[in-house]
Each structure stands twice: as structure tokens, then as C-alpha cells.
Amino acid sequence: MSTTDYDVVVVGLGPTGLTLANLLGRRGVSVLVLEREPEYYGLARAVYTDDECMRIFQTAGTADELAADMNTDSAVQWVRRDGRVLVQFKQVERPLSWPVVNFLYQPYLENSLERALGKYPHVTVRRGREVVGFDQDTDGVEVEHVGSSGTGYGQRESEIDPSSAERVRAKFLVGCDGGRSVVRTKLGIDMTGTSFPERWLVVDLKAKDGVDAFRHLPYFDFVCDPDLPIVSCPQPDGHHRFEFMLTESQTKEQMEDPDTVRRHIARFVNPDEVQVLRKLVYTFNAVVADRWRAGRILLAGDAAHMTPQFVGQGMGSGVRDADNLAWKLTAILKHGAGHSILDSYETERRPHAKAMIDFSVFNKSLVSVDNTLVAAARDLVMTASLHTPGLGGWIRAAKMKPRPRFRRHAYLGLPRRQFGLRGVEGTLSPQPEVRTYDGRHQRLDDVLGLGFSVLGYGVDPRAALDGDEVAALQALGTRFVTVYPFGGRPRGSPGDGRTTGDDYADVEDHTGALVRWFAKAGVGSGGMVLLRPDWFVFGTAPAGRGGEVVAELTRQLGVDTVRTPGSAVSLAHSTSSMSGRGGD
């Protein structure tokens, strides 16, 4: 057996594992990805992602390439059996600089994410390798993996080759290996929730060459037909998905029969104009792992939670997990943060993942009504709600979707203020386009970089902090950014701005989005906002109080700031817990 050392071993090469490996690789963390299946799956599962996840892909350096293969800004609607619209959601505003609605073809997304890993010599991907055991100690995790024939993505039992066993040692192990997670199973962690008896037939189609087979189906439709609830989903490059709910008497064999599939899709398309890529009867689960961490071993994606498909957030929840984990692992591995920050991974992510599951189950209950009288009552209530002042706009704007906002007492950051509209701590910051000094427009995150960032409103944040505080932030890879209101950049003198350093930038808020957000946060001129690497707000401070935020950051990260002559700062592991994390 051979031994190799990595910072992180990631098990699983689906969207969660690919995103995590890219986020870590871009930050200089060495990664080994182990995937049991020797061959790429090549068929679609997920069909949708939102602006929050596109922002994460932007952090991973892959968003622009992914966006080129997406169907964006589509309306999403709930329709009666005859096609009349019950409710329609459409949004073209882009508060995070990305479309809110993005329909994708998963093989394109996974191929792009895997290609992106080739940019990082410190990231290794090995297919056809199955994890058969692991042990952890105070210094790391030892993982044993062997050659595997794979399961054909759940179609058969895998065959392994014990003679090909290898051992690898890493600081951390992350199981991104799906709902049948080997990592979770070997840890003895159960999943709690509900497995639903309803069965659905999913049919993935591709228009034949030269045929515009889906032009008449431009939007995502939940067809609320009590005789046959249906989902119709447009996808890029001539792909389309239908899902049909089965009755109790229909069998898997009957529904997957080519004649049955042809009869069902003929309601919407000419079967002779399309190719059936996949047909599969499935059930779904709404479950969450009882715990997501065991020391240096963590779970993410479907290994930690499984979301029904009815709001398209299963993949998205895993991508959010990867984003949350990546910066915390980087802080530990690269900047000496204490392991206690990993306690916040589950407390931050579990409530949101569970809320997405509940949201999906609620939508399922609307779509899958198979009783005519109940369906008529549903339609009546939905129609009346749309004409109710306040409620109608709330529904049309999909405000029921769980917000990117951590629960009080459960996040790494300063306490969120309880009263009024100014509590932005523990919430996701906006990402408008900003204007650089030379007139270029950039997305804000591209200015902020990959680590912590401090936004100063009309002030260089470094000038508002003392030397020790600046050095402490610099040791964490922080970027300092001055935000000027549109037209508010000072003229200055010859030579100004030429020696500001690689960790500094200044921008103009030409859209006014940041100025409005500062006002909501209660940040006036000279104040500052400290953002985490995942763009959630760690804390805010009025002019002259920024040092308090820096002190709390170093405490919660588990690092000690030691004042020395010349404002030098040393960082060391702290044994203190994250007590006081995110209270009121």
C-alpha cells in the first residue's frame, strides 16, 4: 500500500464534490477527489440553479462558462390542465448579478466543473476508486480506497479489487457521495425524515437534428391536472424534461414501456421529432442526516440531506454546503483558524437545507393533487390569493423561498440586531456591478477576491483601523475596498492611488445598490462592513468602531492576536470555543 498526503480528500464527483474541489483548489488547498464510478454518467438529473449558486460558481471561477450553457430568465408557472395559468413567477432583476432562474443540462455543468479542476496541479481526480475504510486521529484522517467497477450509478453492485488498495492521509475528509453515502454509512449516521410513496416517471428528451420540437413550450410548467400531474421543464441545447405522476395501479414496468412513454409525451410533442435519452420511475425522500460532522470528517450534499425535486434545490443545497465548508477549511489550513469554526457548518446550513426540503414538499402537495374536488378548491384558493393585496405580490415574487439568512444564535458572526430593518449580520450581501477608477464595470465579488473583505463607506478601511488590526486582517488574506457613492470619488493629487497595495481597491457604486444596502445596515459615512469569504455579513461598525469587529473576528476564528512592537501580529490556534457566536 502507498501513502500520499493531501489537505482534503473529497469523496464523490457530483456537483457538490466538483464545486468543493474547485473552491478549495482555487484557494491553493491540495485535494484528492475519489469517485467510485469509472465512467461519467452523462445524463441529466438536476435541471435548475439559482442566482445564489451562480454566485458560488463565480467564486469557483466557473460561472461565465456555465452560464453560456444555460436557459436563463424563464418564467415559472403553475397551470391548469388546459394550459391556463394559475400563478406565474418571473424576475429579471439581478440583485446578485446573475439570473434568478437558470435551467441547465447537468452533463454540461459537470463537464465544465471537471475541466476547471485541470487548472490546479494540486487537485487530483481519480475515478474508479471506492472508499472502503477510514480512521481519524488528532492530526488527520487515513483513507483506504480500492479499484472499483462502479455501480452504473445505482444499477448494480460494485465489484472491488482488494489487491489495488491504497492508503492516503489528509487533514480532512468530506463525503459528497450522494444519498447512499459510504462515508455516512461507515460513520453510522442515520437520516431522519420522510420517504414519499408517490412515484413519478421522468422522461428526458432531445430534439432531433434540425427540428425545433419544443418551441411551443417556452416556460417551466407545473401542470396541475388531477388526472395526471405533470412537470414540463425546458433545458438548453434542444433538451426537455417531462415528469408524470403514477397512479397506485400503474407499475414501473408499464410506465417505462416505450409505448407508454410515447403516449404520455405525445400530449405535448411529436414523438417522432424527439429522442428519448432516459426514462425512469423514481420515488423521492425528504430526509436530513442526524449529524454532519464527526471530528475531521464531514458530510455535504445528498450525503447530508435529500431534497424532493419540486423546487429544483437539491443540487443547490449541496453547492451551498460546499461554499460554506470551503472557506472554513481554508481558514484552518491556510490561516491557522481553530477547528471549532466547523461547528458552525451544520448550525448554519442545516436550517436552510431543511427549509428548502419543506418548501419542496409544500410545492409537491400543490402540484400532485389527484382529487378533482380538492384540485378545484386549490385553484380557487390560489386565484383568490393572487387578488389579495400584499399576498398576491408576495406569491408572484416567490417570497416563500427560504432566504439566505442564518438563524440567530447559530452563525459565525456578530449578533444580528433584533429590531428594525438594520440587522444584516448573518445575511447574504448583495452583489451589484461597481465602477472602477478607470470606468470599467465589474461584479463586486471579482473586486473583493476569495477571502475576507472589508468595505469602507467613503473611507479606506485600513485608515479606520490601527496597525495591529490591519495586520491581523492581512494575515487572514483580507481585501480592503473603499466604496464611493456615484459621483463621490475625490479628485486627489498626482500619484494618488499608485501605492495602495494588492490588497486594496476602490470602486464607485454607480447603481446605488450598495449605498441603499449601507443605509439598511445602519452604516453611515466612514463606517465599515466585514464580509466572510462566502459573502455573508460577519459584522458592521460605525466610524471609529471597526476594531471591535476585528477583535470579534479573530476570537470567533479561534486565533489569538498578539500585539508586538512594529504592529507585528502572530496567529496561533486557540482552544476557546465559539461561545457567543451570533447571539442577539
N, C-alpha and C positions, 0 to 999 in steps of 0.2 A: 504494500500500500504506500502511496506517496502522500506528502503533506505540502500544502500551499497555503499561504496566508493572504487574507483579504480583510478589508474593513467590514463589509457586509455581504452575506450570502442571501440572495433573493430566490425563493422557490416559486416558480411559475412565471410563464412568459405571456400571460394575457395582458389586457390593458393596464391593470393595476401594477403588475410587476414591471412592465415596459416603462410606464410612467415613473415609477420609483427609481428604476435603474438610470433613466435619463436625468432625473433631477439630481441624483447623487453623483452621477458621472460628470455632469456639468459643474458641480461644485468641487471636483477633484477627489471624490471618495472612491476608493477601489471596490469593485463589485464583481461578484461571480453570480450569474443567473443560471439556475439549473431547471431544465424543463424536461418532464418525463416523456412527452411525445416527440418522436424523432422527426416527424413531418409537420409542416404548417397546416392548420385546419382548413383555411381557405374559404370558409363560408361565413355568412353574417350571423351574428347573434344580437348585439346591441345595434340600435338604429339611430340613436339620438344623443346629442350632448348639448349643454347649455353654455352661457357666457362665462359662468364661474369656472367651468372646466377648460374652456378655451383659454382663459387667463392662466390657468395652471400649465397648459401646454405651451403657452408663451414663455413662462418661466423655464420650461424644459427646452426651449429653443426650437420647437417643432410646429408652432401654431400656424404660421403662414403656409407651410407646406400642407398641413392637414386641411386648412380652410379651403385650399384650392380644389379639394375633392369632396366638398360638401354642398348640400342643397340648403340655402340659408333663408331666413326671414319668411318662412312659410306660415300661413295661418294654420291654426289647430282648431278643429271644430267637432262638436257633438251634433249628429244629425239624426233625423227620424229615418224610418225605413225607406221613405220615398225620396230621401235626399234633402228635405227641407231642414234648414239649420236651426238647431235649438240654441246653442251657445257657440260663439266664435271668439277665440283668443288670437290677437295679432299685436305684435310690438316691433317697431322699427327703431325705437330709441336704444342707444347702446351705452349704458352707464359704465360698463366695464370695458368699453372699446371693442366689444365683439358682439355678434348677433346673439340674441337670446335663444333663438330656435335654429338648430343646426342638425340636419339629417345627414347621416353618414352611411358609408358602406364599410363595415368593420374590417374586412381584409385589407382595404386600402389604408385604414388608420394603423393597423398593427404592422403592416409592411413599412410604413413611414417611420413609425417609432423604432422598429428594429434596425432599420437603416441608419437612423440617427445615432444609435449606440456605436456604430463604426467610427465615429469621430473621437471616441475616448479609448486610448490604448490601455487604460486602467480598468476597463469594463470588459469582462469575458462572458460570452453566452455559450452554454453547452446544452445542446438538445440530446434527447435520448438518454438522459441521466435522471434516475429516480432516487430520491432520498429514502434511505432505509433505516436511518437512525441518527441521533444526535445527543450530545451531552454538553452541559454547560458547567463552567466553574466561575470563579471570581474574575477571571481575566478574559473569558471569551467562550465561544461555542465551537465544538468539534462536530463536523457534519460528515456522515458516511453516505456516499452515493454510488450507485452501480449502473451499468448499462441496462437499458430498458427498451422493449419493443413497443411500449406505449399501449394505450387502451383504445386507440382510434377515437379519442375524445368520447369515452364512455360506452363504446360499442362492444368491448371485450375486456377480459382480464389481461393485465400486462404480464409479459414474461421478462424476468430479470436474469442477468448474468453475474452471479456472485463472484466469479473469478476476475471481474473487471472492477472490483471495489476500490474506491479511493477515499481518502480522508482529507478534508480541508478544514482549516481553522480560520475563524473570523471573530471579529468583535461582537457582531450581532447577526441574528438570523431572522428573516422576515418571511412568513408564509403567505404568499399571494397565490396559492394553489387551488383556489376555487371552492365550490360548495362541498366537494368530497375531500377536503384538505387533509393531506397526510400529516402535515405539521400539527394541525389542530387535533387530529385523532391521536397522534402519538403523545401529545400533551395531556390527553384525557379530558379535553374541554368539550362540554356539550353545547348544543344550540337550543334556544328556547323560543317558542313562538307557535305559529300555525302553519300546517300544510293543508292546502285547499283541495277539495275533491274535484272541482271543476277541471275539465280537460279542454284544451284548445289545440286546434290544428294550425300550425304555422306553415305558410307556403311562400317561399322566396322565388321570385320570378326575374327573368332578364329578357328585355325586348330583343327580338331577333334583329340581326343586322338590317339597317335600312328602314326599320319600322318604328314609328312613333306611337307605341302601343299604349302609353299611359298619359298622353297629353290631356285627356279629359278628366284626369284625377290629380289636380294640382296641389291639393292640400292634404294634411293628415286628418283622417276622419275616424271618429268613434261612431260606428253605425249602431244606434240604439234600437235595434229591431228585436222585439221579444221572441220572435220565431227563430232568429239566428243572429245573435250579437256578433259584430264583425269589427275588426280593426283594419284600416287601409292606410299604408304608410309609404309616401314617396321617398325614393332614395336616389342618389346621384348616378349618372352614367347608365341610365336605362334600367335600373333595378327598381323593384317594387316588392313590398311585403303585404300579404293578407294574413289575418288570423281569424279563425272561425271557431265559435264555441260549440262543443259537442253536447248532444243530449245524453241522458243517462243510458239510453238503449244503444247508442252508437259505439262501436268498438274501434280500437286503434287500427286494426287491420282494414276495416271498412273505410275509415276516413283517409287512410294513407293510400288506398287503392287509386291508381291513376285516373280511372273513370270518375270516381267521386271528386277528386281534386279538380278535374276538368269541369265537372258540372258546377262546382262552387265558384270557381274563378270566372266562369262564363257569365255570371251575373254582372261582372264589371269590365271584363276584357275579352277580346277574341282569343281563345286558347291557341289558335293556330299561329298567332303573332308573337307568342312568348315561349321561353324555355323555362321549365321548372328546375331550379337549381337545388331546392331542398323542400321536403315535405316531412313533417314530424309532429306527432301528437305529444303534448307535454302537459304536466301539471306544474304548479308553482308553490313556492314556500315564502313565508314572511317570518323569518327567524333571525335571531341575533346570538352570537356566541356569548357564553356566560362571562367570559373574561377574554381580553385581547392581548394580554401580556403575561409572560412567565419569565421574569428576570430579563435576560438578554434576547429572548425570543418573543416575537410579536406577530400578530395576525393582521391582515389587511384585505380589503375587497370581499369577495364572496366567502372567503375563509372566515371572515368576521361577521358578515351579515348578508342575507339574501333578500333581494327586493323584487316583488312582483313587477311585471313588465309594463304596468298600465300608466306610468308617468315617465318611463324612459330614464330612470335614475339609478338603475343597478350599477352600470359602469361608472356613472358619475360619482356615486358614493365611494367606489374604490379609488378613483382618481383623487378625490378629496383626501382620503386616507393617506395616499402616497405623498401628497403635498405636505400634510401635517407632519408625517414621520420624517420626511427627507431633511427638512431644515433642523429638526431636533437632533437627529442622528449626526448631522454635520456639525452642529454646535458642540456636541460631545466629542466627536472625533477630531475636529479641527481647532476648536476654540476652548477646550477644557471645561465645558459645562458639566454639571453633575448629572448622573443618571436619573435623578429624581424628576427631571423635566419630562421623562417618558410617562410619568404618572398622568400627566395632562393629556396624553394622546387619547386615551379612552374616554376621559371625562369630557373632553371637547367634542370628540367625533361621535360617540355612541348616541347622545340625544338627537343629533341631526340625522344620523343614519336611520334611527328608529322613527323619527318624524317622517322621513321620506317613505319608509315602508308603510306607515299608517296612511299617508296621503295616497299612495298607490292602491292600497286596499280599499280606501274610500271611493276612488275613481272606478275600481273594478265593480264595486257594488252598484254604481250608477249604470255602467255600460252593460253588465251581464244580467240585467233583469230579464227573466224569461216568462213572466206572467203578464198577460195583456192588460189587465186592470191596474196592476202595480205600475206597469210602464206608462200607462196613461196618466196616473197620478204623478209619477216622476216628471213627465213632460210638462204637466200643468204647474207644478211647483217651480221647475226651472224657468219656465216662461214668466211666471209671476215675479220670481226673484230678480230677473233682469230688468223689470219695470219698477222695482223698489228703489227709491232714491238712496244713493250711497252703496247699497248692496249690489246693484247691477254693475256699477263701475268696478267694484271690488272683484266681482266674479270675472268680468271681461279682462281685467288686468292680471288674472291668476294670482291674486294676493294670498290665496290659500297655500301656495307653495312655501314650504319651510324656508325661512330666511337664513342667510349666512351670519348667524349671530349666536355666540356661545351663551350658555346658561350662566346666570350669576353664581358665584362661588365655585365655578368649575373650569376656569381657564387660566392660562398663563398670561398675566397682565394686571394692570391696576384696576381697582374696583370701578364698576360702571355706576354712574350716578343714578339714583333711583327715580328722581322726579324730573319733570320737564322733558324737553326734547334733546338734551345735550349729552346724553350718555352714548358715546361712540366706542368706548373701550370694549374690546371683545367682539367687535363687529368688523365686517369686511369693508375696507376703504374703497372709494371709487377709483376708477382709472380713466380719466379723460385724456384726450390728446393735449399736450402742452407745447409751447413755442420756445425754442432755444434762442440764444442770443443772436444767432445768425439767420433767424427766420425760418428754420426747419420745424416741422411738426413731428412730434414723437409721442408714442404711447408712454404714459407716465412710468410704468414699470421698467421700461427699457432705460430710462434715466436712473432709476433707483438701484438697479443691479440685482444681485442674488442674495444679499444678506439683510441685516437690519438697516433701516434708513430713518433719518430724522428730517422732517420737513419744518423749516422755519418760515413763518409768515412775514415776509418782508425783511428777514434778517438771516445772516449766515449763522446757522445753529452753533457752529464752533465758537463764534464770538459771544454767544449767550451762555457758554459753559466754561468752567475753569479747565486748566491744562490736564489735571488728573482725569476729569470726566471725559474730555475729548479722547485722551489716550485709552481709557477703558473701552470706549465705543470703537475706537480704531482697532483695538486688539480683537474685537468681535467681527471685524470686517464691515463696519458700518459705513454707509454713504450719507453725506450731508448735502441737503438740497435747499436752496432758497427759492421760495415761491413768491413771485410778484404778481399783483393784480394786473390785468391787461392795461397796458399803457403806463404802468407804475415802475418800470425798471429805471433806476437812476442813470444819468448820463455818464458820470465818472470822469476820470482823467486818463491821459495816455498811459498805457501799460497796465491799467487795472484789469484784473481777472486772468492775467497770464501765468501766475504762480499759485493758483488756488489748489493744486494737487489733484491726483486721480480720484480721490475720494469725495470730491465736491463738484456740484453743478448748480446752476441757477436757471430757472425757467419762468416763463410768463403763463399765467392761467387765462388764455385768450377766450375760452368758452365760459369762464366764470364758475365752472363746476366746483373747483377746489375752494374758491372764496366762499361760496354758499355752504360747502361742507364745513369749512372752518367755523362759520357762523353757527351752524347747527351744533358743533362740538364745543362752542364757547371759547374758541381760540381767537384772540384778537391780534392786532399787530404786535410783533415781537414774540408771540407765543410759538409753541412747537408741538409737533405730533411725532411720536415714536412708533414706527411700524415694524412688525415682525417680518421675517422673510416670506411668510405666506400672505402678507398684505393685510392681516388683521391688526387692529389697533392695539398696541401694548398700553399706551398711555398718552395723555396730553398734559400740557403745562402752560400757564400764562407766562408772560415775560418775567424773567428773573427767577423762575422756579424749575427750570429744566433739570437741575442737578438732582432733584428729588426723584424724578423719573429714572435717571441713570442709575441712581443708588438702588432703586427697587428692581430694575432690570438685572443688575449683577447679583442681587440677592436671590431672585427667583431662578436665575440660571444656575445657581449654586457655585458661583465664582466669587473669590474674595478680591476686592480692590485694595491694594496696599499702597499708601502714599509714600513716595520716596523722593529724595532730592532730585530736582530737574523734572518733576512731574512724570517720572517713570512709573509704570504700572506692571505688576506681576499678577497673573491669574493662576489660581490653583483650585483643585476640587474642594468643595465644601461638603461637610457631612450633614448640614442643616437640611430639613425637609422644606417642601414648598408650602409651608403653612402660610395662611393669609392670601393664598393665590385667588385673586379675583373675587373678593368679598364685596359687600355693598358699601 
